[in-house]
């Protein structure tokens, strides 16, 4: 998995993740705060359950702001579920763990 530190926009992000076959949660951290801490905790619990089958990275604030603008999203936090360079799910605002699990399970169903 390549580092996403130098990503500048959505096209670059999706291009970098095109060869990534495992699901990857990307946290758009335009304004990190308590909401992002809670998101980190929820994704951490999922990573315990799914192990190496699930990736998670935060994007820097500048890139996050640009991507949020490209996607026309104003909520915080924003979490993208990407696999093979395609956005599979997008979550805006606080999201429950079961919603993330549901998206992962739907992704498995699609792959079968």
Secondary structure, 3 states (H helix, E strand, C coil): CCCCCCCCCHHHHHHHCCCCCCEEEEEECCCCCHHHHHHHHHHHHHHHHHHHHEEEEEECHHHHHHHHHHHCCCCCCEEEEEECCEEEEEEECCCCHHHHHHHHHHHHHHHC
